Amino acid sequence: MPETPASTSGTPNTGHHWQPMKLNLQDISCTLNMAASRIRACISQYQMEAANNPPSSARIMYFKAGVQWEINTFVTPLLQYSAARNIVSVVPSPVAHVLTLYPMLTWNTVPDHIFFIPPMSV
């Protein structure tokens, strides 16, 4: 059985070496919209739970970690990829809102007040 590479983040070429993926505008747009949807869902879930009873600090940390994961896993790499290739992307409003709350783009913390934004209209 042939060996398979540990990473699936690229595509094989004839020399059996891996090269970086190439994303098109649709890939970038779709992934940013997916991240926005997941951020919106995380905020909505928090708002629903908070309406019933105030969440504990551990629960707030759980929601903050979910938003951070979306930003770190999907948004940051896509924005870096786009910037490196001079691709202009439209960032969906939930993602843009979160990005404006990160001081100096350090990605270290999600402020508590992120969960108190008004509900998104569909």
Secondary structure, DSSP 4 states (H G I P E B T S, - for coil): -----S--SEEE-TTS-EEE----HHHHHHHHHHHHHHHHHHHHHHHHHHHHSPPPHHHHHHHHHHHHHHIIIIIHHHHHHHHHTT---PPPHHHHHHHHHSGGG--S---GGGGGSPPPP-
